[in-house]
């Protein structure tokens, strides 16, 4: 019920703030995948694949294929799983790109560990207290920097992914000047898409937390059920993201090659 209400609220928000301007239909991103006559073969299979370690690298690759189809207004937009190998490779490359961009965040997260023993280095209680305060100040500063970088990461990554998908070249993900120019030139549409996905992520994350609290108490299988739900919802999120940024690419006329298996 919570998820349905949240989805309806997001749809109404998109309808009132976006559709009246005749632009992207962001609300449709929540349900379009179920309009495909073969959605069971595509969505359910994708959700199952997303449950399997290693193989689930194909999920973000499938997202890119769906995004390309939507950008080219191909109906139905969901491709088949015939090109699984291509989805897997593209998803793996996308994971590598994301990991490289996340390196500063990883470093910021690890830095506090280097000072965790500082209080114990003091020879007196007074020195230990001083070092403890110093460590706390460093931890707070690093946490704020990590938060800022996380927001910047979520903001820039869609442009990185779009540039990589358009060029179909690994190096395109690191063409910083071109990526920032692309964001600047399309800032209004880009902000709408980014904020929509950000709010959706928060809403879905909260809903999953509530479900986890409710289901998690079930002996033995509670955590397993929560894990399955989480990964299943994660694949749905992939498809939502594909629709939002596929529409965005079409709106700003970014050339994306359609997926080879679109029926």
Secondary structure as GFF3:
##gff-version 3
##sequence-region A 1 263
A	DSSP	alpha_helix	2	17	.	.	.	ID=ss1
A	DSSP	three_ten_helix	19	21	.	.	.	ID=ss2
A	DSSP	three_ten_helix	26	30	.	.	.	ID=ss3
A	DSSP	three_ten_helix	32	35	.	.	.	ID=ss4
A	DSSP	alpha_helix	39	39	.	.	.	ID=ss5
A	DSSP	pi_helix	40	44	.	.	.	ID=ss6
A	DSSP	alpha_helix	45	49	.	.	.	ID=ss7
A	DSSP	alpha_helix	57	71	.	.	.	ID=ss8
A	DSSP	alpha_helix	84	101	.	.	.	ID=ss9
A	DSSP	alpha_helix	103	114	.	.	.	ID=ss10
A	DSSP	alpha_helix	118	121	.	.	.	ID=ss11
A	DSSP	alpha_helix	125	167	.	.	.	ID=ss12
A	DSSP	three_ten_helix	170	174	.	.	.	ID=ss13
A	DSSP	alpha_helix	176	185	.	.	.	ID=ss14
A	DSSP	alpha_helix	187	215	.	.	.	ID=ss15
A	DSSP	alpha_helix	222	251	.	.	.	ID=ss16
###
